[in-house]
């Protein structure tokens, strides 16, 4: 197990002490990343409350592309297993979903449950040009981009536009599905695009069954979103400056806060792989990262503590993309003694002790 | 530590007790009157002493509860927290739920809808509800594996084994079915389903699925009867579905969820869909009296903004038209899924007023409050925090009349509420909120104050303003430890999650492994709820099956 303080190797206790000292002197700290097992994310929220920090996950951009439309209009959703088992028509919007394994699974299977069982599955794409290997019917995006393309498609479905056009044809295919699914990446499609797409799916349900399936972010966003909601009653970007969770996705965007000079210390939590933020070395910071990761070095942050990686050297509850739920991943190898949750709890305990001593 | 709760009016209908006296507590249990000097004496003079409240049906955890927070973040307000639990004042959070139940003197709460596919997330959330013991009911009745077994007429043993395995894997406390077959039918294009209507693809009906589950629950010996959410919730004529389902149970134990939403008789038989509804509380009450095998919880309406949460996606899809504000979520999940639809119960609205009246009517007509459990189906009928107000209405005819006077006149025209003189006694309130739900869940050491009972005790100042009385308990003991004083939480501790101790059949384990691998690309392990997943140890407590 490795830990560093100001570039020098040390033991975990010394690193925890240094982290507590750093956070104790911070006035507006941030807790960011949160790409970790749920027990660690839970501990991070508790620590953030204690020190009056704001919280921002690395999955924030992907999550908030969905959360805005969700709270404005709602959604009609389904799961990967239902898509594979029931869908006779799948529309893939954009390029990003093609990177995911589920596209291949969809392409290689047919519906086996429900009224479409035994039917051919039609694979359709809108604005996806990257994958030429999978047989599908492709419809190009319009010049205005994906969101505008979805808007035009919706207009054809609603009958606001008509004619023998490509989108008119696509609209007919969607309407004739028995169990249709539209697969998309919310970050690629953007807030307005997601809102338009969900509206289109709701329109389709006036005539058939049709649902949306968005690909998950790779940074545990779906799991921490749930924990955040049950812990604070809110979505993830909250601030505890007034010791009550205040939700504000703009104000508590960590990159914005740091660029604006609002934060004076940061704790970066990534026991699972996540892109290191470029601001990590620019302010007093603590990095709790997975052992063996590129960030597990003395120069990643002022204080670095390497911890067990869930599913590898630690057990942990994490997002299961295929199951679309939280599942437990036991350690596949030798479990390490230091977990992210344990380190965060130790920092919290040390801070409580310091608080007590100062009274 | 020996504790004497002295001089309170002790109300325990299970012991025929309603008189001033003492309650003795030692080592977390109620004990017999002792000759020894107590280590602590709690002066309960002028107070009413009851067992801790038990909640059987409140949506307090799970994927759809999470979705409701994201859809309607403005529903609850958060306040700056005083010393204590960091998140207890975060409106709608798990800690907020635990704190608010505890302040009212409740010590157990059950989430009634845990899909096995999402069991770990639900259980993690439940475990973060402080102060209370909690549990969850495993939902079945729309999952393809079960429906396949039934379609193939595999017999009772196979169904029993699959139900037992699902409960054991998800660590549920009981079994619930929600519009059995309805979610499957919705996915296949249906928008309405009755008890004997054929469910596409499977050739089954709600009756067939439900009766199979009734048999399985009996065979396994689940203490809590099958918890049933019938077809056709909330529509005129839903009383037919309720009574038909009651008769379909054929004497087997059955619990009906939120009966108020089914006590809607058609006003105009010629135009049942458009003619509106009238109270069917009398009809439901008569049917219940003829069927002692049945219980129900009420699903009382409370006025104001709320959000409805249900795995009955067929019903929630239909309910989207009434969403207020105009936004909603329907998820076609791996079995049921879920629907989240905001709703505003308007005090001056005819429909809301009548719903409010019907719930009260059901409780006031009941001759057996132990079979009539107080719930609001939180948050569907309104928040559970409205219980003190509802109790006030049940105990005080004048209060009731004053409220009715401010509501829509439809109450007088289409319900029998105005003519009911009855006022609930403390004993009846204890049956409605303590002994009834505890018996229903098979929690033999809760819901009463007899020797050997768990020392979950609520002490209330006797106040004619019953709302004030029951909103802030003077003192609450959980397992003999004081957790609430003067309506404020004074000790934050974790309760346990109650799980049924049920064995799984090895052959069904092997069979399910193959099925799940094929369908999800992952086996039973990915559905499991291991102890190691929880941030704290000692989360679960077993409840035995009936022998």
Interface residues (C-beta under 8 A of the other chain):
Chain A: X38 X39 X42 X43 X46 X49 X50 X67 X70 X71 X72 X73 X74 X75 X76 X77 X78 X79 X81 X82 X85 X86 X113 X114 X115 X117 X178 X179 X205 X208 X209 X211 X225 X226 X227 X229 X230 X231 X232 X233 X234 X235 X242 X243 X244 X245 X246 X247 X315 X316 X317 X320 X322 X323 X325 X326 X327 X328 X330 X341
Chain B: X61 X63 X65 X66 X69 X70 X71 X72 X73 X76 X78 X79 X80 X81 X86 X87 X89 X90 X91 X92 X93 X94 X95 X96 X117 X118 X120 X121 X124 X125 X128 X144 X184 X186 X187 X188 X189 X200 X201 X317 X323 X327 X328 X329 X330 X331 X332 X333 X334 X337 X340 X519 X520 X521 X522 X526 X527 X528 X529 X530 X532 X533 X534 X535
